[in-house]
């Protein structure tokens, strides 16, 4: 609603006529003094202050990059090498391995559960010897900079609740996302860009949908929502002034709107009114900062080549990756890239190869770019999906073609950067990548570890809602994974 209309609708007829002259005159005066108001505006005004008392202790990482492969990449074909599966090709998955564990309705009606070995070769990479598939040759070069976690597990077995869980710590919609928690608690160093930015690159076969709950603020004030930058056209809709409106006019209008909104807040005390004031101001600042952010003409040619051929194609994963580095460089607290198309119930070898060609080189380039600029030591990078994939085949099995069903019991993620040990592998699974045999890591423990790196004690990081002291990590006692912490 237009704030001017809203404000005056809340007054009675007599109140309006008593003050109309002064109020309308005040708005006119604000327009006449627009340039002066713009000059007096404090460019250092804190748009994203940290909460009092945060961080709880000196952080190892100041920023977070979360690379989410939506749809659940197959750990067996990427990061969890299981050579003994070839001995069981097309044989029934042993009952002792499955152990009557929950499976989805997509394979519960199958007569057989034939074991499907990966058709892809693996190699030990770097001095650390972390095993990775031939599908991610560029990531081979960053093996010594990451911590591979092979024993992550989750509670959800279907995509929507699992994606909600991995991003909010709960299968139930309505909770704040990780990025929203961090922007709420820690704010941002950049006052001209959002504290939390989201990219959703375009893909050929998007498969699973992306829900805004993966980057919204839930019960936190909505000013902590992630801001999605678009992959085509203007990165932000209406970021440019319409014809005939100059920055001075815009500044005068915002000053008038701010006055009206402040009066509304003083009357009703609704925190969303403060959100409105802050978001109008942020939109004004983004009119300058976003075009500068997305202009790659000043980037070194070698840097652009490092990200791959799609780096200057808006909407591509590579383009999102280099903009992510530029955002981190500018002090944005959290950047999240959500890449779709990893839900491969059939034709997995061909589909996963295409997906890896899209993300492998830009991901490795992002890591190297951060490192060579001295940003990686202050930036935490997380790469993974919402759950894993089964060792048995869904549908028809051949040596060249197979599909895999959902598998929440174990999957792989990797972490790197501020606060994380380098060149290590944490956790292990059985010969079928079906059950964890050492050092299980629940997603809430992973989120506690992320918060620890950012200088936050997850058990003390709370927000009162519906009679509970809500936390990102849930109500149960969990601890950060000390073995991952540098």
N, C-alpha and C positions, 0 to 999 in steps of 0.2 A: 504494500500500500504506500502511496505517496505520503511522506511524513507530514507535510503541510496540511493535507486533507485530513489525515488521521488526528492531528493535534486539534484542529478546529472543530472536528466532529465531536470531540470530547467536551467542548464548552457549550453552555447554553446561549440563547440568543442575546440576552442582556450582556453577559460577559464578553461576547464577541464584539458588540458595538461599542462597549466601554473602552476596549483596548485596541480596536482595529487600526485606528490611525497610527498609534505609536508602533504597533507590531509591523504593519506593512511598510511604514517609514523606515523601520530598522532593517528590514530585508532589502529595501531599495538602497539604503546607505551602505550595506554590506557589499552590494553589487558595485557601487561607485568606488568603493575602497578595495576592490578585489586585488589589484596589483600590490597595494600596500600590505594587505593581509597575507598575501603569498610571500612577500619579502620577509615578513615578521615570523612566518611559520618556522618552527624549530626543526631543522632537518635531522637533528639527533634525538627527537622525541622518541621515547621507548614504545614501539609498537608491540614488541614481544619480550617483556620482562620475565625473568625467572620467578618462580614462586618463592616466597620468603623461606630461607633455610635450605634451599636447594642450589647446587647438589649437596648431598649429605657428606661427601668426602671428595677429595681430589679425583676428578675423572681421568681415566686413561684415554677415552675417546670423547670428542666434542660433538661429532656428527655421526649419523647412521645412514647407510645405504642398504636398502633391503631389495634384493633381486628375487622376486617370487615367480616361480615357474608354475603357472596356474593349470591344473589338470593332473598333476602328479607325475613327474618324470620317473622312468624306470631305473631304480638304483642298480638293478642287476646288469643293465646295459650301459651304465655310465660310470659308477664309482664303487660298486661292491662286487669284485671279481669272484666268480664261483666256478672254477674250472671243472670241479667234479660233477657238475650238472650234465656234462656231456656223456658221462657214464649212465645217466638215467634218462637219456633222450626218449621221449614218447612213453616212458613208463609211468605208472600211477604214482602220484605223490604219496610217499609213505604215510600211513595213518598216524604213526608216532610223531611225525613232523607237524602235520596239520592239527592233531590233537583236538578235534571237534571245535576248533575255533570258528568264530563268526565269519561268514562270507556273505557277499552281496547276492541279491536276487538274480543278478545277471549271470551268475555261474552256479547258483545253488541247484538248478535243474539239470546241470550237465551229468551225463552218465559216467564220464571219466574226468580225471584231473591230470592230464598228461604233462610231464615236466618239459619245459621249453628252455634249453640252454641259450645263452646269448650268442648270436652269430658274429659278434664284434670282438676284435682282439684287444687285449689290455697290455699295458706296459708300466713298468716302474718309472716314476718321473722324478727328476731332480736328485739332489743328494739325499733327500728324505725318503725317496723310494715309494711315495704314495702312488698306489695303482689307479690308473684312469683308463678309460676306453679310448679307442681310436676315434670315436665320435667327437671328442673335444681336444684336438691336437694343440690348440692355442692355450688351453688351460694347463697343459703339461708344463708350460714354461713358468707357471706361477705356483707350482706345487710346494716349493719351499717357503712360500709366503702365506700359506693357509693352514688351518686346522680342519681336517676332514673328520666329520662326526658320522659314524656308520650305524649308530644305535638310537636314532631318534624314533620316538613312538608317539601316537596320538590316540584320542578317544573315539574319533569320528571315522566312519567308513564310507560316507558319501560326500560328494564334493562341496555342496553348499555349507553344511555344518562344519566340515573340515577346514574350508577356507576361512570361515568365520572364526573358527577356533584358533587357527595359526596366526591370525591377525589381531584378535581381540582377547584371546585367552578363554573364550567361552563359545560353546556351540549355539547359545541362545542369542539371537540378534538384539541389538540395542546397547551393547557395551562399546566403550571407546576403543579405537584401534591403537596399536602400538605407537604409531606416529603422532596421534592425537595426545596420548599420555605424555610423550616426550616434549611436544611443543607446549603443552599445558604446564609441565613441571619445570622445563629448562629454558623455554623461550628460544630466541634466536639472536645471533649477532647482526644479522642484516635487517635493517628497518624498512627496506624498500621492496622486499620480496616476502612471500609467505614463509612461515617457519616450517611448514610441512607441504611438500610438493609431490605430486603423483603423476606418473606417466603410464599410459596403457597402449603400448605399440600395436600397430596393425599387423595382422598375420593372415595367411591365406586360408587356413582352416581354424577359425577361432574356437570351435567346440564349446567348452564350458563358458557360461556368461560370467562377467565380473560384476559384483554387487557393490554399490557405493558404501555399504557397511564396512567394507574392508579398509576404508580410509576416512570414515566419518568419526565424529566425536562422541556419539552415543549420549550418555547423560551429562557429559561435560559441556560447558558452553560451546555453542556452534562455531565460535571464532577459531576453535582449534581443529576444525575440519581440515583434511588435506585439500589442497587446491590442485585440481587436475589441469595439466597443460595439454591442450589439444594437439593432435598430430597433423592436422590440415587446416588451412586458413590461418586466421589469427590464433596464436597460442591460447589467448584468453578472449572470449567474446566481448565485443564492445570496449576493448582496451584503448581504442583510439577515440578521440573526441569527434563528434559529428561535425560536418561542415559548418563554419561560422562560429564555432565555440572555441575560444582560445584558453590556454591554461589559467589566465586570470579570471575568466568567467567561471571556469570549473571550480577554482579555489573559492570564489565568492559564494557560489551555490552550496558547496560543502560546508562552509562556515555557517550559512543560514540553516541548513539541514541539521548541522551539529547542535545549534542552539535549540531548535525545536525538539530534537531527540533528547537532549539533556533535560529539558523541561518535562518531557514524558517520563524519563527515568526518575526524576525527583518526585514525580507524582505517584508513580506506581511501583518503583523499585525493581522492575523486571530486568534481570541481567542480560536478557537478549537485546534490550535496547542499547546497552553498552557495546554488545557485539555489532549491532548495526552501525554505530558510530565508528568503531574500529575498522569495519570492513569497507565502509565508504572511504575512509582515509587510506587504507591499504590499496584500494582500487586506483585512487589518484596517484599514489606513488608508483604503482606498477605500470602506469602509462609510459613512464620513462625507463624503468628498470627492465621490463620484459623484452622490449625490442632490442635493447643492448645485450641482454642475455642470449638471445637467439641468433645474434649476428655472428657468424663464424668466420667472417672475412679476415679477422686478425689471427686466426689459428695457424700455427706452423704446418706446412705441407706434410712433413713427416708424421706429425701427430694425427692429422686427418687420415693419412694412409694406414696408420696403425689400427684405427677403428674399423677399417674395411670400406668396401665400395659404397655402402648405403649411408655413410656418415652424414651426408648433407641432404638426405631424403627425409623430410619431415614425416613423422609417424613410424619410421623404422626404429628397431631396437638400438642400432648403432647410433642414430641421431639422439635418441633418449639418453644413451650412455654418455656421450660427450657433453650433453647439456647437464647431466648429473654432476660430472666433474666441475663444470662451470658454476653450478649452484653451490656445491660444497666449497669451492674456492671463494664464494661470496658470503659464506657464513650461514647458509641455510641449514637448519638443524637436521631435518630428516628428508630424504628423497627415496621414493619407492617406485620401482618399475615392476609392473605386473604383466607378464608375457603369457599369452594364452596358447592353447593348441597341444597340450601335453597329455591329453586324455586318450590313450591309445589302446583301445580294446581289441583292435584288429589292425592289420598292416603296420605293426609297430616299427619294423626295421626301416621302412621307407619314410614313415612320418617322423620318427624321432631323429632321423638323419637331417631332414629339412629343418626341424626345430633347432638342432645343434648348430647348423650352418648359420642360423639367424643370430644366435646369442653367444657362441663360443668366442669368436674373435673379439667382438666388442667388450665382452666381460673381461677377458684377459687384458685388453688394451686399457680399460678403465682402471684395473688394478695397477698396471705399470705406470699409467699416467699419474695416478695419485701418488705412487711411490717416488717417481722421479721429481715431483714437485714438493715433496716433503709433507704431503697431506695424509698419506696412509697411516702414519703413526698417530694421528688424531682422529681418524675416521674408522668406524667399525663397518665392515662389509659382511652381509649375510646372503647366502645363495641357497635356495631350496624350494620345495613344493609343499603340498598339504598332507600327503602320505606317500606310500610307496606302491610297488606293483608285485603281483604274485609270481612265484617261480613256475606255476602251472599255466598252461595256455587256455585262453578263452577262445572258443571257436575252433576252426580247423588249424591243425599244426603241420607245418613243413619245416625243413631246415632253414629255408630262406624267408619264411613268413610265419608270423605268430602274433597274438595279442595277449595282453596281460590285464587282469582285473585289479581292483583296488586292494591295497594291503596296508592297514594302519599299524601293524605290529612292529615294523621297522622300516626305516628309510634313511637316506643320506642327505646331510646338509653340510655346507662348509662355511667357516667364518674366517675373517682375516682383519688385520689392522689393529687399532688401538686397544690394548688390553688383552690381546689373544696371542697364545703361543704360536710359533710358526713351524711348519714342516712336521706336524704330528698327525697321527690317526688315533681317534678316540672311539672306543667301543668296537664290538665285533658281533657277527651273526653266524648262524650255523651254515652248513654246506649248501643249503637251499635259499639262503637269504630270507628265511621265513620266521626265525625266532632269534631274539637277542641272547647272546651267550656271555657278554661281558659289558659292564658299564652302561646300562640303559639311561637314556636321556629323554625325559618327558618334555613336551613343548613348554610347559610352564617353567620347568627348570632352565630351558634355553632362554626364555624371556627374562627370567631372573638374572641370567648371566649377561644378557644384553644390557639390562639396567645397571648391573654392577659395573660394567665397563664405562657406562655413562655417568658414574658417580652417584648412583641411586641405590639405596637399600630398599629392595622391593617390598619388604615386610612393613616398611614405614611410609610407603608411597601409596596414599589412600585418598578416596573421595567418598563422602557420605551420600548414600542414595538408597531409597526404599528401606531405611532402617538398618542398612549394613554399611560397614566401612569397606567399600569396594576396592579391589586391587586388580591390576593387570594379570597377576599370577594366581588369581583365585583365592579361595578361603583356606585351602589345605596348606600345610607347612611344606615348603620346598626350599631348596638351597641352590645358589649358583654352582655351576660345575667348576670346581677349583682346578681340576686337571687341565681345563682349557685356558685358564687365566695366566697371563705372563707375570 
